[in-house]
C-alpha cells in the first residue's frame, strides 16, 4: 500500500457559478505561494476555458473570479487574488423570455 501525504498548501478558487473543490498547491510545479504565482495560475485556468482550450467544455460560467492559497495545517491564508466579476451569461429560457418581452 502507498502512503498518503498532505500537501503544505491548498488552492481554493471561487468560480462564477460558485465555489470549486480545493486543490493541492504544488510548489515545485506552480512556484512559491505568492499573489503573483496565484494570479498566473488563475489566469492560465481561465485561458483554458476558451475555445480550443483543455477546459472549453466548462465554458465561461466556470471562470475563476477569485482565489487564495491556504496553509493546510494552520488554515492561514498565504495569498489572495480577486480577478473581478465575470461576464454575465444569459442562456435558454431567460434569453427567450427577454427577447419576447422586448
C-alpha angles and dihedrals in degrees: 000000000000126000131245120234124191112222118234095237138027132204117227117191128191110211129201088254095045140281124348129214113272115254131200116261106226105202094194090058103031100030130238114335103266138136091253094054092042092053090049092052094046093048090048090052091049090049089055089062092064121099108287092023126121092252100038089123089068093057132197094311087071094061117134110240097175140005143180139192114227130192104240098217103040099027091227116152107238099181134003132188132184113200096184138251118323123239113270113257116204116191144169120338095010092056092046092048092051092047091051093046093055 
